[in-house]
């Protein structure tokens, strides 16, 4: 039996990639390094954090405390490890890692180093096993309730810039088989301006428990997102799950372009939820909603104003690895 865990399940560690000057972050390298130090330090309060970096000695020097943090010196192209890191599933109760192909969201950027990261982790002995899957799939494009239900979007998984040799039916069958799905919910609507992932689900709608979906809602009829997100909401209403809307932050502009800022790009760790915030009037309202839904977890807002300049946030910047043997 194969099962894709929900992100709120018990984790052994979380993995991130520390930004480097020669990457797309050159325009904001000082600010983003500080943001990552704050993010990683917060993660390490709750569980072990593995930091992939280009220079272990230099990156370690940014931290005043390195308890619960381990550094691995491996080169990457990008920082959004959610999309090229290994994806964990349980097979017969034991943790199993899938290594999907990665092509930088439809060959939009250089991806050679990112696509080989998981194999290099296997080669150095960090991973003890890896199953290579000849299929392009990004972690941010799927979301699980841990009980056999997956959320995704048609704009991404059916996009010909990924698996053009597969039919829609073949893609659905592939996902159901690989993840042991009882149900696959594919949203046809929902997209944020500035998003270069082709509508990843982790910017739009996600399970926050096995029965509840939080989703991005636009309340301003004059906002260019309004109509598309209204259509997405109508689709979600048909799923039968409890729904909790989270407002769009006010428009965030960088170098003349609107950024895909969203509160949906949160990340679960053991005993806490880290929520992206944007120095926005909706920040406090959203954090209170999270506390109401997850009363037994710490709810921590993480300033993501710099993260979003490269069109991602906390969930994009990390990937979860779960306990080795499932405790039923």
C-alpha positions in Angstrom: 0.0 0.0 0.0 1.3 3.4 -1.0 0.3 6.7 0.7 1.4 10.3 0.2 1.6 11.8 3.7 0.1 15.1 4.7 2.6 17.9 5.5 1.4 18.1 9.1 2.5 14.5 9.9 5.6 13.9 12.0 8.8 14.9 10.3 12.4 13.8 10.8 13.9 16.9 9.1 13.2 19.7 6.6 15.6 20.7 3.8 16.3 24.1 2.3 18.8 25.6 -0.2 20.7 28.7 0.9 20.8 31.4 -1.7 24.1 32.4 -3.4 25.2 35.6 -5.1 25.6 33.9 -8.6 21.9 32.8 -8.6 18.8 34.8 -9.5 19.1 36.4 -6.1 21.9 38.7 -7.1 19.5 41.7 -7.0 18.7 41.2 -3.3 21.4 38.9 -2.0 22.0 40.6 1.4 18.3 40.8 2.2 17.5 37.3 1.1 20.4 35.8 3.1 19.0 37.5 6.2 15.5 36.2 5.4 16.9 32.7 5.0 18.9 32.9 8.3 15.7 33.9 10.1 13.7 31.2 8.4 16.2 28.4 9.0 16.7 29.5 12.6 13.0 29.3 13.2 12.7 25.9 11.5 15.5 24.6 13.7 13.5 25.4 16.9 11.1 22.6 16.0 13.1 20.0 14.1 16.4 19.3 12.3 17.1 21.5 9.3 19.4 20.4 6.4 20.9 23.3 4.6 22.2 22.8 1.1 24.8 25.4 0.2 27.6 26.3 -2.1 30.2 27.0 0.6 29.7 25.4 4.0 32.2 27.5 5.9 30.9 30.8 4.6 27.2 30.0 5.1 27.8 28.7 8.6 29.2 32.1 9.6 25.8 33.7 9.0 24.4 31.8 12.0 24.9 32.7 15.6 23.5 29.3 16.6 23.7 26.1 14.6 22.0 23.7 16.9 19.6 21.4 15.0 21.1 22.6 11.6 23.3 20.5 9.3 25.1 21.9 6.3 25.8 20.0 3.1 28.0 21.6 0.4 26.3 20.9 -2.9 25.8 23.3 -5.8 22.3 24.0 -7.2 20.9 26.4 -9.8 17.9 27.5 -7.7 16.6 27.8 -4.2 13.0 26.5 -4.6 13.8 23.0 -3.4 10.1 22.1 -2.9 10.0 21.5 -6.7 13.2 19.5 -7.2 13.7 17.8 -3.8 12.8 14.1 -3.4 9.1 13.5 -2.6 8.3 11.1 0.3 5.7 8.4 0.3 5.0 5.6 2.6 5.0 2.1 1.2 3.8 -0.6 3.5 4.4 1.8 6.4 8.0 2.6 5.5 9.4 5.8 4.1 10.2 5.7 0.4 11.7 8.6 -1.7 10.7 9.4 -5.3 13.2 11.2 -7.6 11.1 12.8 -10.3 12.6 14.7 -13.2 12.8 18.5 -13.0 12.9 20.8 -15.9 12.6 24.2 -14.2 8.8 24.7 -14.7 8.9 24.0 -18.4 12.5 24.8 -19.2 12.2 28.4 -18.2 15.5 28.5 -16.4 18.8 26.5 -16.1 18.1 23.3 -14.1 20.9 20.8 -14.6 22.2 21.0 -11.1 18.8 21.0 -9.5 17.7 17.9 -11.5 20.7 16.0 -10.2 20.5 17.1 -6.5 18.7 13.9 -5.2 21.1 11.6 -7.0 24.1 13.5 -5.4 22.5 13.2 -2.0 22.3 9.5 -2.6 25.9 9.4 -3.8 27.3 11.0 -0.6 25.2 8.6 1.5 22.7 11.1 2.8 19.9 9.2 1.2 20.0 5.5 1.5 17.6 4.8 -1.3 16.0 6.6 -4.2 13.5 5.5 -6.8 14.0 7.3 -10.1 10.7 8.2 -11.8 10.8 9.1 -15.5 8.2 11.7 -15.2 8.3 15.5 -14.5 6.6 16.5 -11.3 7.2 19.4 -8.9 6.4 19.1 -5.2 4.6 22.5 -5.2 2.2 21.3 -7.8 0.6 18.7 -5.6 -1.0 18.7 -2.1 -2.2 15.8 0.1 -4.7 15.3 2.9 -2.7 12.2 4.0 -5.8 10.1 3.4 -5.5 9.3 -0.3 -6.7 12.6 -1.7 -4.5 14.9 -3.8 -5.1 18.5 -4.9 -3.5 19.8 -8.1 -4.2 22.1 -11.1 -4.7 21.3 -14.7 -2.7 24.4 -15.8 0.4 22.7 -14.3 0.1 18.9 -14.5 -1.4 18.9 -18.1 0.9 21.6 -19.4 2.7 20.4 -22.5 6.0 22.0 -21.2 6.2 19.1 -18.7 5.1 15.6 -19.9 4.1 16.3 -23.5 4.2 12.6 -24.5 1.6 11.7 -21.9 -2.1 12.1 -22.4 -4.3 13.7 -19.6 -5.6 10.2 -18.8 -2.1 8.8 -18.6 -1.0 11.6 -16.3 -4.0 11.0 -14.0 -3.3 7.3 -13.9 0.4 7.8 -13.2 -0.4 10.1 -10.2 -3.0 7.7 -8.8 -0.6 4.7 -9.1 2.5 6.4 -7.7 0.7 7.9 -4.7 -1.9 5.4 -4.0 -4.7 7.9 -4.5 -8.4 7.3 -3.8 -9.3 10.7 -5.3 -7.5 13.3 -7.5 -9.0 16.8 -7.4 -7.8 18.8 -10.4 -8.7 22.5 -10.4 -9.1 24.1 -13.8 -9.2 27.7 -12.4 -6.9 29.7 -10.2 -3.8 31.6 -11.1 -1.7 34.5 -9.6 0.0 37.2 -11.6 3.8 36.9 -11.6 3.7 33.1 -11.0 6.1 31.3 -13.3 5.2 27.8 -12.1 2.0 27.5 -14.3 -0.4 27.7 -11.3 1.2 25.6 -8.5 -1.4 24.4 -6.0 0.7 25.6 -3.1 -0.1 29.2 -4.0 -3.8 28.6 -4.4 -5.4 25.9 -2.2 -4.1 23.4 0.3 -5.3 20.9 2.9 -4.7 22.1 6.4 -6.3 19.0 7.9 -7.8 15.9 6.3 -11.2 17.6 6.0 -10.4 21.2 5.4 -9.0 23.2 2.5 -7.6 26.8 2.9 -7.6 28.8 -0.3 -6.8 32.2 -1.8 -9.7 34.5 -2.2 -9.9 37.9 -3.8 -12.4 40.3 -2.3 -11.7 43.2 -4.5 -13.9 43.2 -7.7 -11.5 45.6 -9.4 -8.5 43.3 -8.8 -7.5 41.4 -11.9 -7.5 38.2 -9.9 -11.1 38.5 -8.9 -12.9 36.5 -11.7 -10.4 33.7 -11.9 -10.3 33.1 -8.1 -14.1 33.2 -8.0 -14.2 30.4 -10.5 -11.7 28.5 -8.4 -13.8 29.0 -5.3 -16.8 27.5 -7.2 -14.8 24.5 -8.1 -13.7 24.0 -4.5 -17.3 24.3 -3.2 -18.1 21.2 -5.2 -15.4 19.1 -3.5 -17.4 18.6 -0.3 -14.6 19.7 2.0 -14.7 22.4 4.6 -13.4 25.6 3.1 -11.5 28.5 4.8 -10.7 31.5 2.6 -7.6 33.5 3.1 -7.4 37.0 1.5 -4.9 38.1 -1.1 -2.4 40.5 0.4 -2.5 43.9 -1.2 -0.5 44.0 -4.5 3.2 43.6 -4.1 5.2 45.2 -6.8 8.9 44.6 -7.6 10.7 46.1 -10.6 7.4 47.2 -12.1 5.7 43.7 -11.9 3.1 42.3 -9.6 4.3 39.4 -7.5 2.3 36.3 -6.6 2.1 37.0 -2.9 -0.2 34.5 -1.1 -0.7 33.2 2.4 -1.3 29.7 1.1 2.5 29.1 0.8 2.8 28.1 4.5 4.9 25.2 5.8 4.2 22.7 8.5 6.9 21.6 10.9 6.6 19.5 14.0 4.3 21.4 16.4 4.1 24.6 14.3 2.9 26.2 11.1 5.2 28.9 9.6 3.0 31.4 7.6 4.3 33.9 5.1 3.5 37.5 5.9 4.1 40.7 3.9 3.8 43.7 6.2 0.2 43.7 5.1 -3.0 44.7 6.9 -4.3 41.1 6.4 -1.3 39.5 8.2 -2.8 39.5 11.7 -6.2 38.4 10.4 -4.7 35.4 8.6 -2.5 34.4 11.6 -5.6 34.4 13.8 -7.4 32.1 11.2 -4.5 29.7 11.3 -4.6 29.6 15.1 -8.3 28.9 15.1 -7.9 26.0 12.6 -4.7 24.6 14.3 -5.2 25.4 18.0 -2.6 23.0 19.2 0.2 24.3 17.0 2.4 27.4 17.3 1.5 29.8 14.5 4.5 31.9 13.4 4.5 34.6 10.8 7.7 34.8 8.7 8.4 38.0 6.8 8.4 36.9 3.2 8.6 40.3 1.5 12.0 39.4 0.1 11.2 35.8 -0.7 8.4 36.8 -3.0 10.7 38.9 -5.2 11.7 35.6 -6.8 8.1 34.6 -6.9 8.1 32.0 -4.2 7.8 31.8 -0.4 8.2 29.4 2.6 6.7 26.3 1.1 8.6 26.7 -2.1 11.8 27.2 -0.1 11.6 24.0 1.8 10.8 20.3 1.6 9.7 18.0 4.3 11.0 14.5 5.1 9.0 12.3 7.4 9.8 9.8 10.1 11.3 6.6 8.7 8.7 4.2 10.0 5.1 5.3 10.1 3.5 5.0 13.6 -0.1 4.1 13.0 
